[in-house]
């Protein structure tokens, strides 16, 4: 995959070249000329800020931009200012000239990595899931059997009278993924059985690691996949 350091060299270019071009060529035309995938990034339009009467924010981690990686058309752009809105399931970048938050067209995005190292990838085939939206899932374990997490926020009315009428509430769901099939993990029994594991063996294995579904769901699920991968037989799909 081709990797391109995206914004940094162009910002330096704008500073040096703008003066020589004077008023004959605008910053925007320079921006379009120098960014080969300008249209693919900007056609999402300007990002609409969340209402002021909503408590909290819709973003993953925090509300500040961080340098990340963006993959479009099998090209990986590095050092891209990124912000992920997990309420609307959209990725946002920053226009260096107009100083605006700009939506990146979801259909163009293959995957992105935020500055904390969290990797999100676009998946199809789970449209019946109510929170699927644009299909961005965080990749917790990347293998033949993947462990994915869907981060989302929803709006809930506030109970107290005051400045805020709604608040953002954060939740997440875990999935197994294999061969374009999703399994939403809600219960311990389901997490074990869907992988075709022996219940007694799985429980013994997890107790030996002091892991319990109710206390550490993510590690519990990850260890189950590790156990399944240790088996000699080939995994042929999920068990209902």
PyMOL commands that set and color helices and strands:
alter all, ss='L'
color gray80, all
select helices_A, chain A and resi 8-21+27-34+38-42+106-108+188-193+199-207+217-229
alter helices_A, ss='H'
color red, helices_A
select strands_A, chain A and resi 2-5+54-55+66-72+75-85+90-95+100-104+109-113+119-122+136-141+146-157+166-178+181-185
alter strands_A, ss='S'
color yellow, strands_A
deselect
rebuild
show_as cartoon
